[in-house]
Amino acid sequence: MPQAGLMKALDPKVPPMWLPYISVADVDAAAKRVARLGGKVHAEPSDIPGIGRFAVFADPSGATFAVMTPTAAK
């Protein structure tokens, strides 16, 4: 199972950064919980074909992180 990934920035104005991902059982439930606890949803839950489901958030202090549920290996 992959443990890291790299990609070019989708927006050239965004500086290089690290985005930690946390594995969760249910991305949609995590999004609801983050919003309920005062965090901000930067990217709503969505699917990455062949990879999994993910979303991007900021906690109430502004720290950004993502959650992901990988697609089951076949």
C-alpha positions as a Markdown table, in Angstrom:
| # | Residue | x | y | z |
|---|---|---|---|---|
| 1 | Met | 0.0 | 0.0 | 0.0 |
| 2 | Pro | 1.4 | 3.4 | -0.9 |
| 3 | Gln | 2.5 | 5.6 | 2.0 |
| 4 | Ala | 3.2 | 8.9 | 0.2 |
| 5 | Gly | 2.5 | 10.7 | -3.0 |
| 6 | Leu | 3.7 | 13.7 | -4.9 |
| 7 | Met | 2.1 | 15.9 | -7.5 |
| 8 | Lys | 2.5 | 19.3 | -9.2 |
| 9 | Ala | 0.4 | 22.1 | -7.7 |
| 10 | Leu | -2.9 | 22.6 | -9.5 |
| 11 | Asp | -2.6 | 26.3 | -9.0 |
| 12 | Pro | 0.9 | 27.9 | -9.7 |
| 13 | Lys | 0.2 | 30.6 | -7.1 |
| 14 | Val | 0.1 | 28.0 | -4.3 |
| 15 | Pro | 3.5 | 27.6 | -2.7 |
| 16 | Pro | 5.0 | 24.1 | -2.1 |
| 17 | Met | 3.6 | 22.4 | 0.9 |
| 18 | Trp | 3.0 | 19.2 | 2.8 |
| 19 | Leu | -0.5 | 17.9 | 3.3 |
| 20 | Pro | -0.8 | 15.1 | 5.9 |
| 21 | Tyr | -3.5 | 12.5 | 5.2 |
| 22 | Ile | -5.2 | 10.6 | 8.0 |
| 23 | Ser | -6.8 | 7.2 | 7.2 |
| 24 | Val | -10.5 | 7.1 | 8.2 |
| 25 | Ala | -13.3 | 4.5 | 7.8 |
| 26 | Asp | -15.8 | 7.1 | 6.5 |
| 27 | Val | -14.7 | 10.3 | 4.8 |
| 28 | Asp | -18.3 | 11.7 | 4.7 |
| 29 | Ala | -18.8 | 11.2 | 8.4 |
| 30 | Ala | -15.4 | 12.8 | 9.1 |
| 31 | Ala | -16.4 | 15.9 | 7.1 |
| 32 | Lys | -19.6 | 16.3 | 9.1 |
| 33 | Arg | -17.7 | 15.9 | 12.4 |
| 34 | Val | -15.0 | 18.4 | 11.4 |
| 35 | Ala | -17.7 | 21.0 | 10.5 |
| 36 | Arg | -19.6 | 20.3 | 13.7 |
| 37 | Leu | -16.5 | 20.7 | 15.8 |
| 38 | Gly | -15.6 | 24.1 | 14.3 |
| 39 | Gly | -13.2 | 23.1 | 11.5 |
| 40 | Lys | -13.5 | 24.3 | 7.9 |
| 41 | Val | -14.0 | 22.0 | 4.9 |
| 42 | His | -11.7 | 23.2 | 2.1 |
| 43 | Ala | -12.5 | 20.3 | -0.3 |
| 44 | Glu | -15.7 | 18.4 | 0.1 |
| 45 | Pro | -15.5 | 14.6 | 0.1 |
| 46 | Ser | -14.9 | 13.2 | -3.4 |
| 47 | Asp | -13.6 | 10.1 | -5.1 |
| 48 | Ile | -10.3 | 9.7 | -6.8 |
| 49 | Pro | -10.9 | 6.8 | -9.3 |
| 50 | Gly | -8.8 | 3.8 | -8.4 |
| 51 | Ile | -7.3 | 5.5 | -5.3 |
| 52 | Gly | -10.1 | 6.2 | -2.8 |
| 53 | Arg | -12.3 | 8.9 | -1.3 |
| 54 | Phe | -10.8 | 12.0 | 0.3 |
| 55 | Ala | -11.5 | 15.5 | 1.7 |
| 56 | Val | -9.4 | 18.4 | 2.9 |
| 57 | Phe | -10.0 | 20.4 | 6.1 |
| 58 | Ala | -8.6 | 23.0 | 8.4 |
| 59 | Asp | -8.9 | 22.7 | 12.2 |
| 60 | Pro | -10.2 | 25.7 | 14.2 |
| 61 | Ser | -6.6 | 27.0 | 14.5 |
| 62 | Gly | -6.1 | 26.9 | 10.7 |
| 63 | Ala | -3.9 | 23.7 | 10.5 |
| 64 | Thr | -4.7 | 22.0 | 7.2 |
| 65 | Phe | -5.0 | 18.2 | 6.8 |
| 66 | Ala | -6.8 | 15.6 | 4.7 |
| 67 | Val | -8.6 | 12.4 | 5.4 |
| 68 | Met | -8.8 | 9.4 | 3.1 |
| 69 | Thr | -10.4 | 6.0 | 2.8 |
| 70 | Pro | -8.4 | 4.0 | 0.2 |
| 71 | Thr | -10.2 | 1.9 | -2.4 |
| 72 | Ala | -10.1 | -1.8 | -1.4 |
| 73 | Ala | -7.3 | -3.7 | -3.1 |
| 74 | Lys | -8.5 | -6.2 | -5.6 |
